[in-house]
Amino acid sequence: MLDIYNEAEIYAGGPAAARFCLRLVSESERAELCTQCGACEELCPQKIAIVDWLEKIQQYLAVGE
């Protein structure tokens, strides 16, 4: 999900491009399934606030729907 967001922002595709790429992500890996348990953040070597980013990405994907 972070890759899709980053690609859409870097290459100026915006939310529409991100929604198009979303079809490449299996349903079991989508942002809306995040339970906000934080387990991914504990494992992240870059210490990214993944839970916060997944919320932002979910909102980003909803823009223009």
PyMOL Python script that loads the backbone (N, CA, C, O; Angstrom):
from pymol import cmd

cmd.read_pdbstr("""\
ATOM      1  N   MET A   1       0.822  -1.177   0.000  1.00  0.00           N
ATOM      2  CA  MET A   1       0.000   0.000   0.000  1.00  0.00           C
ATOM      3  C   MET A   1       0.876   1.254   0.000  1.00  0.00           C
ATOM      4  O   MET A   1       0.579   2.232  -0.686  1.00  0.00           O
ATOM      5  N   LEU A   2       1.940   1.210   0.767  1.00  0.00           N
ATOM      6  CA  LEU A   2       2.848   2.359   0.784  1.00  0.00           C
ATOM      7  C   LEU A   2       3.504   2.553  -0.582  1.00  0.00           C
ATOM      8  O   LEU A   2       3.709   3.686  -1.018  1.00  0.00           O
ATOM      9  N   ASP A   3       3.829   1.464  -1.249  1.00  0.00           N
ATOM     10  CA  ASP A   3       4.411   1.568  -2.589  1.00  0.00           C
ATOM     11  C   ASP A   3       3.442   2.229  -3.561  1.00  0.00           C
ATOM     12  O   ASP A   3       3.835   3.097  -4.340  1.00  0.00           O
ATOM     13  N   ILE A   4       2.191   1.825  -3.518  1.00  0.00           N
ATOM     14  CA  ILE A   4       1.188   2.403  -4.412  1.00  0.00           C
ATOM     15  C   ILE A   4       1.045   3.893  -4.151  1.00  0.00           C
ATOM     16  O   ILE A   4       1.002   4.687  -5.091  1.00  0.00           O
ATOM     17  N   TYR A   5       0.972   4.276  -2.891  1.00  0.00           N
ATOM     18  CA  TYR A   5       0.861   5.692  -2.537  1.00  0.00           C
ATOM     19  C   TYR A   5       2.085   6.464  -3.038  1.00  0.00           C
ATOM     20  O   TYR A   5       1.953   7.510  -3.673  1.00  0.00           O
ATOM     21  N   ASN A   6       3.266   5.938  -2.748  1.00  0.00           N
ATOM     22  CA  ASN A   6       4.498   6.623  -3.147  1.00  0.00           C
ATOM     23  C   ASN A   6       4.597   6.773  -4.662  1.00  0.00           C
ATOM     24  O   ASN A   6       4.935   7.849  -5.156  1.00  0.00           O
ATOM     25  N   GLU A   7       4.312   5.723  -5.390  1.00  0.00           N
ATOM     26  CA  GLU A   7       4.374   5.785  -6.855  1.00  0.00           C
ATOM     27  C   GLU A   7       3.394   6.826  -7.397  1.00  0.00           C
ATOM     28  O   GLU A   7       3.739   7.591  -8.297  1.00  0.00           O
ATOM     29  N   ALA A   8       2.179   6.859  -6.857  1.00  0.00           N
ATOM     30  CA  ALA A   8       1.170   7.815  -7.322  1.00  0.00           C
ATOM     31  C   ALA A   8       1.610   9.250  -7.048  1.00  0.00           C
ATOM     32  O   ALA A   8       1.364  10.137  -7.865  1.00  0.00           O
ATOM     33  N   GLU A   9       2.243   9.481  -5.932  1.00  0.00           N
ATOM     34  CA  GLU A   9       2.684  10.828  -5.582  1.00  0.00           C
ATOM     35  C   GLU A   9       3.948  11.223  -6.347  1.00  0.00           C
ATOM     36  O   GLU A   9       4.040  12.346  -6.844  1.00  0.00           O
ATOM     37  N   ILE A  10       4.901  10.333  -6.445  1.00  0.00           N
ATOM     38  CA  ILE A  10       6.163  10.638  -7.114  1.00  0.00           C
ATOM     39  C   ILE A  10       5.947  10.909  -8.598  1.00  0.00           C
ATOM     40  O   ILE A  10       6.523  11.840  -9.161  1.00  0.00           O
ATOM     41  N   TYR A  11       5.117  10.091  -9.219  1.00  0.00           N
ATOM     42  CA  TYR A  11       4.936  10.211 -10.662  1.00  0.00           C
ATOM     43  C   TYR A  11       3.667  10.962 -11.036  1.00  0.00           C
ATOM     44  O   TYR A  11       3.196  10.864 -12.169  1.00  0.00           O
ATOM     45  N   ALA A  12       3.111  11.711 -10.087  1.00  0.00           N
ATOM     46  CA  ALA A  12       1.985  12.616 -10.304  1.00  0.00           C
ATOM     47  C   ALA A  12       0.737  11.935 -10.863  1.00  0.00           C
ATOM     48  O   ALA A  12      -0.036  12.550 -11.597  1.00  0.00           O
ATOM     49  N   GLY A  13       0.547  10.683 -10.518  1.00  0.00           N
ATOM     50  CA  GLY A  13      -0.655   9.991 -10.958  1.00  0.00           C
ATOM     51  C   GLY A  13      -1.833  10.303 -10.068  1.00  0.00           C
ATOM     52  O   GLY A  13      -2.985  10.228 -10.496  1.00  0.00           O
ATOM     53  N   GLY A  14      -1.546  10.654  -8.827  1.00  0.00           N
ATOM     54  CA  GLY A  14      -2.583  11.011  -7.871  1.00  0.00           C
ATOM     55  C   GLY A  14      -3.461   9.843  -7.479  1.00  0.00           C
ATOM     56  O   GLY A  14      -3.181   8.693  -7.816  1.00  0.00           O
ATOM     57  N   PRO A  15      -4.534  10.155  -6.757  1.00  0.00           N
ATOM     58  CA  PRO A  15      -5.419   9.110  -6.241  1.00  0.00           C
ATOM     59  C   PRO A  15      -6.011   8.210  -7.329  1.00  0.00           C
ATOM     60  O   PRO A  15      -6.191   7.013  -7.103  1.00  0.00           O
ATOM     61  N   ALA A  16      -6.314   8.762  -8.495  1.00  0.00           N
ATOM     62  CA  ALA A  16      -6.884   7.941  -9.566  1.00  0.00           C
ATOM     63  C   ALA A  16      -5.910   6.844  -9.986  1.00  0.00           C
ATOM     64  O   ALA A  16      -6.311   5.696 -10.179  1.00  0.00           O
ATOM     65  N   ALA A  17      -4.637   7.192 -10.128  1.00  0.00           N
ATOM     66  CA  ALA A  17      -3.624   6.199 -10.490  1.00  0.00           C
ATOM     67  C   ALA A  17      -3.454   5.178  -9.374  1.00  0.00           C
ATOM     68  O   ALA A  17      -3.288   3.987  -9.638  1.00  0.00           O
ATOM     69  N   ALA A  18      -3.497   5.636  -8.137  1.00  0.00           N
ATOM     70  CA  ALA A  18      -3.369   4.719  -7.003  1.00  0.00           C
ATOM     71  C   ALA A  18      -4.530   3.741  -6.975  1.00  0.00           C
ATOM     72  O   ALA A  18      -4.335   2.553  -6.720  1.00  0.00           O
ATOM     73  N   ARG A  19      -5.749   4.233  -7.236  1.00  0.00           N
ATOM     74  CA  ARG A  19      -6.909   3.330  -7.265  1.00  0.00           C
ATOM     75  C   ARG A  19      -6.778   2.313  -8.392  1.00  0.00           C
ATOM     76  O   ARG A  19      -7.168   1.156  -8.237  1.00  0.00           O
ATOM     77  N   PHE A  20      -6.229   2.743  -9.525  1.00  0.00           N
ATOM     78  CA  PHE A  20      -6.007   1.829 -10.644  1.00  0.00           C
ATOM     79  C   PHE A  20      -5.028   0.723 -10.233  1.00  0.00           C
ATOM     80  O   PHE A  20      -5.256  -0.450 -10.529  1.00  0.00           O
ATOM     81  N   CYS A  21      -3.947   1.095  -9.556  1.00  0.00           N
ATOM     82  CA  CYS A  21      -2.937   0.124  -9.116  1.00  0.00           C
ATOM     83  C   CYS A  21      -3.436  -0.760  -7.981  1.00  0.00           C
ATOM     84  O   CYS A  21      -2.894  -1.841  -7.752  1.00  0.00           O
ATOM     85  N   LEU A  22      -4.434  -0.321  -7.289  1.00  0.00           N
ATOM     86  CA  LEU A  22      -4.960  -1.083  -6.157  1.00  0.00           C
ATOM     87  C   LEU A  22      -5.414  -2.472  -6.587  1.00  0.00           C
ATOM     88  O   LEU A  22      -5.400  -3.403  -5.782  1.00  0.00           O
ATOM     89  N   ARG A  23      -5.810  -2.620  -7.828  1.00  0.00           N
ATOM     90  CA  ARG A  23      -6.251  -3.932  -8.306  1.00  0.00           C
ATOM     91  C   ARG A  23      -5.123  -4.958  -8.286  1.00  0.00           C
ATOM     92  O   ARG A  23      -5.380  -6.160  -8.364  1.00  0.00           O
ATOM     93  N   LEU A  24      -3.870  -4.497  -8.182  1.00  0.00           N
ATOM     94  CA  LEU A  24      -2.722  -5.391  -8.111  1.00  0.00           C
ATOM     95  C   LEU A  24      -2.452  -5.907  -6.697  1.00  0.00           C
ATOM     96  O   LEU A  24      -1.626  -6.797  -6.498  1.00  0.00           O
ATOM     97  N   VAL A  25      -3.153  -5.343  -5.729  1.00  0.00           N
ATOM     98  CA  VAL A  25      -2.958  -5.717  -4.323  1.00  0.00           C
ATOM     99  C   VAL A  25      -4.042  -6.715  -3.932  1.00  0.00           C
ATOM    100  O   VAL A  25      -5.226  -6.469  -4.158  1.00  0.00           O
ATOM    101  N   SER A  26      -3.643  -7.831  -3.353  1.00  0.00           N
ATOM    102  CA  SER A  26      -4.638  -8.812  -2.942  1.00  0.00           C
ATOM    103  C   SER A  26      -5.529  -8.202  -1.856  1.00  0.00           C
ATOM    104  O   SER A  26      -5.102  -7.337  -1.090  1.00  0.00           O
ATOM    105  N   GLU A  27      -6.745  -8.665  -1.814  1.00  0.00           N
ATOM    106  CA  GLU A  27      -7.710  -8.118  -0.844  1.00  0.00           C
ATOM    107  C   GLU A  27      -7.214  -8.268   0.583  1.00  0.00           C
ATOM    108  O   GLU A  27      -7.555  -7.454   1.442  1.00  0.00           O
ATOM    109  N   SER A  28      -6.414  -9.296   0.855  1.00  0.00           N
ATOM    110  CA  SER A  28      -5.928  -9.535   2.211  1.00  0.00           C
ATOM    111  C   SER A  28      -4.816  -8.580   2.628  1.00  0.00           C
ATOM    112  O   SER A  28      -4.408  -8.582   3.790  1.00  0.00           O
ATOM    113  N   GLU A  29      -4.316  -7.760   1.693  1.00  0.00           N
ATOM    114  CA  GLU A  29      -3.223  -6.839   1.995  1.00  0.00           C
ATOM    115  C   GLU A  29      -3.629  -5.378   1.903  1.00  0.00           C
ATOM    116  O   GLU A  29      -2.763  -4.503   1.873  1.00  0.00           O
ATOM    117  N   ARG A  30      -4.897  -5.097   1.859  1.00  0.00           N
ATOM    118  CA  ARG A  30      -5.371  -3.722   1.665  1.00  0.00           C
ATOM    119  C   ARG A  30      -5.433  -2.941   2.979  1.00  0.00           C
ATOM    120  O   ARG A  30      -5.581  -3.510   4.061  1.00  0.00           O
ATOM    121  N   ALA A  31      -5.315  -1.631   2.846  1.00  0.00           N
ATOM    122  CA  ALA A  31      -5.240  -0.730   3.997  1.00  0.00           C
ATOM    123  C   ALA A  31      -6.465  -0.819   4.895  1.00  0.00           C
ATOM    124  O   ALA A  31      -6.348  -0.693   6.114  1.00  0.00           O
ATOM    125  N   GLU A  32      -7.628  -1.032   4.312  1.00  0.00           N
ATOM    126  CA  GLU A  32      -8.844  -1.037   5.126  1.00  0.00           C
ATOM    127  C   GLU A  32      -8.931  -2.215   6.090  1.00  0.00           C
ATOM    128  O   GLU A  32      -9.785  -2.222   6.976  1.00  0.00           O
ATOM    129  N   LEU A  33      -8.066  -3.207   5.931  1.00  0.00           N
ATOM    130  CA  LEU A  33      -8.068  -4.358   6.823  1.00  0.00           C
ATOM    131  C   LEU A  33      -7.178  -4.168   8.051  1.00  0.00           C
ATOM    132  O   LEU A  33      -7.144  -5.025   8.934  1.00  0.00           O
ATOM    133  N   CYS A  34      -6.472  -3.064   8.104  1.00  0.00           N
ATOM    134  CA  CYS A  34      -5.586  -2.799   9.245  1.00  0.00           C
ATOM    135  C   CYS A  34      -6.397  -2.750  10.540  1.00  0.00           C
ATOM    136  O   CYS A  34      -7.397  -2.039  10.633  1.00  0.00           O
ATOM    137  N   THR A  35      -5.952  -3.511  11.529  1.00  0.00           N
ATOM    138  CA  THR A  35      -6.621  -3.518  12.832  1.00  0.00           C
ATOM    139  C   THR A  35      -5.966  -2.559  13.820  1.00  0.00           C
ATOM    140  O   THR A  35      -6.395  -2.446  14.969  1.00  0.00           O
ATOM    141  N   GLN A  36      -4.927  -1.873  13.362  1.00  0.00           N
ATOM    142  CA  GLN A  36      -4.181  -0.901  14.170  1.00  0.00           C
ATOM    143  C   GLN A  36      -3.536  -1.523  15.405  1.00  0.00           C
ATOM    144  O   GLN A  36      -3.427  -0.886  16.452  1.00  0.00           O
ATOM    145  N   CYS A  37      -3.110  -2.780  15.263  1.00  0.00           N
ATOM    146  CA  CYS A  37      -2.456  -3.466  16.385  1.00  0.00           C
ATOM    147  C   CYS A  37      -1.017  -2.991  16.594  1.00  0.00           C
ATOM    148  O   CYS A  37      -0.477  -3.096  17.696  1.00  0.00           O
ATOM    149  N   GLY A  38      -0.398  -2.467  15.526  1.00  0.00           N
ATOM    150  CA  GLY A  38       0.957  -1.945  15.637  1.00  0.00           C
ATOM    151  C   GLY A  38       2.061  -2.976  15.477  1.00  0.00           C
ATOM    152  O   GLY A  38       3.237  -2.627  15.571  1.00  0.00           O
ATOM    153  N   ALA A  39       1.716  -4.240  15.237  1.00  0.00           N
ATOM    154  CA  ALA A  39       2.737  -5.282  15.091  1.00  0.00           C
ATOM    155  C   ALA A  39       3.682  -4.975  13.942  1.00  0.00           C
ATOM    156  O   ALA A  39       4.881  -5.237  14.045  1.00  0.00           O
ATOM    157  N   CYS A  40       3.169  -4.426  12.851  1.00  0.00           N
ATOM    158  CA  CYS A  40       4.010  -4.100  11.695  1.00  0.00           C
ATOM    159  C   CYS A  40       5.020  -3.000  12.041  1.00  0.00           C
ATOM    160  O   CYS A  40       6.149  -3.009  11.549  1.00  0.00           O
ATOM    161  N   GLU A  41       4.613  -2.071  12.878  1.00  0.00           N
ATOM    162  CA  GLU A  41       5.503  -0.974  13.261  1.00  0.00           C
ATOM    163  C   GLU A  41       6.662  -1.476  14.108  1.00  0.00           C
ATOM    164  O   GLU A  41       7.778  -0.967  14.006  1.00  0.00           O
ATOM    165  N   GLU A  42       6.399  -2.474  14.942  1.00  0.00           N
ATOM    166  CA  GLU A  42       7.461  -3.051  15.770  1.00  0.00           C
ATOM    167  C   GLU A  42       8.506  -3.754  14.912  1.00  0.00           C
ATOM    168  O   GLU A  42       9.680  -3.808  15.281  1.00  0.00           O
ATOM    169  N   LEU A  43       8.085  -4.293  13.769  1.00  0.00           N
ATOM    170  CA  LEU A  43       8.986  -5.016  12.881  1.00  0.00           C
ATOM    171  C   LEU A  43       9.664  -4.130  11.844  1.00  0.00           C
ATOM    172  O   LEU A  43      10.631  -4.552  11.209  1.00  0.00           O
ATOM    173  N   CYS A  44       9.179  -2.932  11.667  1.00  0.00           N
ATOM    174  CA  CYS A  44       9.684  -2.051  10.611  1.00  0.00           C
ATOM    175  C   CYS A  44      11.079  -1.518  10.960  1.00  0.00           C
ATOM    176  O   CYS A  44      11.242  -0.823  11.963  1.00  0.00           O
ATOM    177  N   PRO A  45      12.083  -1.840  10.136  1.00  0.00           N
ATOM    178  CA  PRO A  45      13.440  -1.363  10.426  1.00  0.00           C
ATOM    179  C   PRO A  45      13.596   0.145  10.252  1.00  0.00           C
ATOM    180  O   PRO A  45      14.528   0.740  10.793  1.00  0.00           O
ATOM    181  N   GLN A  46      12.677   0.774   9.491  1.00  0.00           N
ATOM    182  CA  GLN A  46      12.752   2.218   9.275  1.00  0.00           C
ATOM    183  C   GLN A  46      11.912   2.993  10.293  1.00  0.00           C
ATOM    184  O   GLN A  46      11.884   4.223  10.266  1.00  0.00           O
ATOM    185  N   LYS A  47      11.240   2.288  11.175  1.00  0.00           N
ATOM    186  CA  LYS A  47      10.404   2.900  12.228  1.00  0.00           C
ATOM    187  C   LYS A  47       9.327   3.816  11.640  1.00  0.00           C
ATOM    188  O   LYS A  47       9.053   4.893  12.168  1.00  0.00           O
ATOM    189  N   ILE A  48       8.727   3.366  10.542  1.00  0.00           N
ATOM    190  CA  ILE A  48       7.648   4.120   9.898  1.00  0.00           C
ATOM    191  C   ILE A  48       6.371   3.944  10.714  1.00  0.00           C
ATOM    192  O   ILE A  48       6.078   2.847  11.189  1.00  0.00           O
ATOM    193  N   ALA A  49       5.623   5.013  10.872  1.00  0.00           N
ATOM    194  CA  ALA A  49       4.329   4.964  11.572  1.00  0.00           C
ATOM    195  C   ALA A  49       3.294   4.369  10.597  1.00  0.00           C
ATOM    196  O   ALA A  49       2.445   5.084  10.065  1.00  0.00           O
ATOM    197  N   ILE A  50       3.384   3.068  10.380  1.00  0.00           N
ATOM    198  CA  ILE A  50       2.598   2.389   9.357  1.00  0.00           C
ATOM    199  C   ILE A  50       1.105   2.532   9.597  1.00  0.00           C
ATOM    200  O   ILE A  50       0.352   2.763   8.651  1.00  0.00           O
ATOM    201  N   VAL A  51       0.666   2.400  10.824  1.00  0.00           N
ATOM    202  CA  VAL A  51      -0.762   2.503  11.129  1.00  0.00           C
ATOM    203  C   VAL A  51      -1.293   3.866  10.689  1.00  0.00           C
ATOM    204  O   VAL A  51      -2.349   3.948  10.061  1.00  0.00           O
ATOM    205  N   ASP A  52      -0.574   4.922  11.013  1.00  0.00           N
ATOM    206  CA  ASP A  52      -0.989   6.268  10.596  1.00  0.00           C
ATOM    207  C   ASP A  52      -1.001   6.392   9.077  1.00  0.00           C
ATOM    208  O   ASP A  52      -1.924   6.969   8.501  1.00  0.00           O
ATOM    209  N   TRP A  53       0.022   5.852   8.437  1.00  0.00           N
ATOM    210  CA  TRP A  53       0.099   5.936   6.983  1.00  0.00           C
ATOM    211  C   TRP A  53      -1.017   5.151   6.309  1.00  0.00           C
ATOM    212  O   TRP A  53      -1.550   5.593   5.291  1.00  0.00           O
ATOM    213  N   LEU A  54      -1.378   3.999   6.854  1.00  0.00           N
ATOM    214  CA  LEU A  54      -2.466   3.232   6.255  1.00  0.00           C
ATOM    215  C   LEU A  54      -3.786   3.995   6.335  1.00  0.00           C
ATOM    216  O   LEU A  54      -4.605   3.916   5.420  1.00  0.00           O
ATOM    217  N   GLU A  55      -3.991   4.729   7.418  1.00  0.00           N
ATOM    218  CA  GLU A  55      -5.189   5.579   7.530  1.00  0.00           C
ATOM    219  C   GLU A  55      -5.166   6.669   6.456  1.00  0.00           C
ATOM    220  O   GLU A  55      -6.170   6.912   5.786  1.00  0.00           O
ATOM    221  N   LYS A  56      -4.015   7.319   6.299  1.00  0.00           N
ATOM    222  CA  LYS A  56      -3.877   8.379   5.294  1.00  0.00           C
ATOM    223  C   LYS A  56      -4.083   7.821   3.886  1.00  0.00           C
ATOM    224  O   LYS A  56      -4.723   8.459   3.050  1.00  0.00           O
ATOM    225  N   ILE A  57      -3.547   6.650   3.629  1.00  0.00           N
ATOM    226  CA  ILE A  57      -3.685   6.040   2.314  1.00  0.00           C
ATOM    227  C   ILE A  57      -5.145   5.695   2.038  1.00  0.00           C
ATOM    228  O   ILE A  57      -5.633   5.889   0.924  1.00  0.00           O
ATOM    229  N   GLN A  58      -5.828   5.194   3.031  1.00  0.00           N
ATOM    230  CA  GLN A  58      -7.249   4.873   2.868  1.00  0.00           C
ATOM    231  C   GLN A  58      -8.031   6.136   2.483  1.00  0.00           C
ATOM    232  O   GLN A  58      -8.887   6.087   1.600  1.00  0.00           O
ATOM    233  N   GLN A  59      -7.744   7.246   3.130  1.00  0.00           N
ATOM    234  CA  GLN A  59      -8.401   8.509   2.809  1.00  0.00           C
ATOM    235  C   GLN A  59      -7.985   8.995   1.420  1.00  0.00           C
ATOM    236  O   GLN A  59      -8.812   9.506   0.665  1.00  0.00           O
ATOM    237  N   TYR A  60      -6.726   8.839   1.091  1.00  0.00           N
ATOM    238  CA  TYR A  60      -6.196   9.236  -0.212  1.00  0.00           C
ATOM    239  C   TYR A  60      -6.904   8.488  -1.332  1.00  0.00           C
ATOM    240  O   TYR A  60      -7.264   9.079  -2.350  1.00  0.00           O
ATOM    241  N   LEU A  61      -7.102   7.194  -1.146  1.00  0.00           N
ATOM    242  CA  LEU A  61      -7.764   6.379  -2.155  1.00  0.00           C
ATOM    243  C   LEU A  61      -9.241   6.747  -2.305  1.00  0.00           C
ATOM    244  O   LEU A  61      -9.828   6.535  -3.366  1.00  0.00           O
ATOM    245  N   ALA A  62      -9.833   7.290  -1.262  1.00  0.00           N
ATOM    246  CA  ALA A  62     -11.249   7.640  -1.300  1.00  0.00           C
ATOM    247  C   ALA A  62     -11.508   8.982  -1.993  1.00  0.00           C
ATOM    248  O   ALA A  62     -12.649   9.274  -2.351  1.00  0.00           O
ATOM    249  N   VAL A  63     -10.475   9.798  -2.186  1.00  0.00           N
ATOM    250  CA  VAL A  63     -10.640  11.111  -2.814  1.00  0.00           C
ATOM    251  C   VAL A  63     -11.204  10.939  -4.219  1.00  0.00           C
ATOM    252  O   VAL A  63     -10.698  10.143  -5.011  1.00  0.00           O
ATOM    253  N   GLY A  64     -12.247  11.687  -4.514  1.00  0.00           N
ATOM    254  CA  GLY A  64     -12.808  11.678  -5.847  1.00  0.00           C
ATOM    255  C   GLY A  64     -13.727  10.513  -6.156  1.00  0.00           C
ATOM    256  O   GLY A  64     -14.144  10.347  -7.302  1.00  0.00           O
ATOM    257  N   GLU A  65     -14.049   9.709  -5.166  1.00  0.00           N
ATOM    258  CA  GLU A  65     -14.951   8.589  -5.412  1.00  0.00           C
ATOM    259  C   GLU A  65     -16.377   9.073  -5.487  1.00  0.00           C
ATOM    260  O   GLU A  65     -17.290   8.273  -5.690  1.00  0.00           O
TER     261      GLU A  65
END
""", "prot")
cmd.dss("prot")
cmd.show_as("cartoon", "prot")
cmd.util.cbc("prot")
cmd.orient("prot")
